[in-house]
């Protein structure tokens, strides 16, 4: 799974509350909500935002599989 897919999965499946994702990623809550509602917007998002969301996804998955 690439970083874009991880970021989309994190937001679409709402594995954690969007407010928490916003706080952890330092991406505004409004932006996170837009990405959750329209995940295709992540395709044109800054690479750093996608990468940050992918890291949060990886962190969450590693904690869940402990």
N, C-alpha and C positions, 0 to 999 in steps of 0.2 A: 504494500500500500504506500503510495507516495504522500508527500506532505499535504498537497491539496486535498486528497481523499480523506486524510486524517482530520484536517481542519473541518471539512464539510461534515464528516461523521460526528465529530464532537458537538457541533452546533445543531445538526438535524435531529440526532437522537436525544439531545439534551441530557447527556451523561452527567452533567453537573449544571446547577442553576446558571443562567446566562449572566446574572449579576456577579457571580463568583468568577466566571470566565473573564468578564470584563476587568475585575479587580486584579486577577492574576496576570492577565496579558497587558494591562495598561492601555487597552483599546476601549474607546468610549462604549458605554452601554447601548447607545442608539445604533452605533455601527455594528456591534455584535448582534443586536436584534435584527437589523437589516440582513446581515449575512445568514442568520438562522432562517429568516423568512424567504430569502432569495439566495440560496447557496451558490448559484451560478455567478453571483457578484464576486465571489472569492477568486474566480478565474482571472479577474482584472485587478484584484487587490495587490497592494505592495507585497513583495516577496517576504519582507520581514514580518508582516502581520500573519501571513499564512504559516510561516515557519514557527512563529511564536505559538500559534494555536496548535500546530502539530506537536510541539514539545509538551504542551499541556495534555494533549491526548495521550502521548507516550507515557507521561508521568502517571496519569490516571489509570491506564491499562496495567502498568507495572505494579501499582498499588493494589489493584483488584486481583491480580494473579499471584500475589504473595501467599 
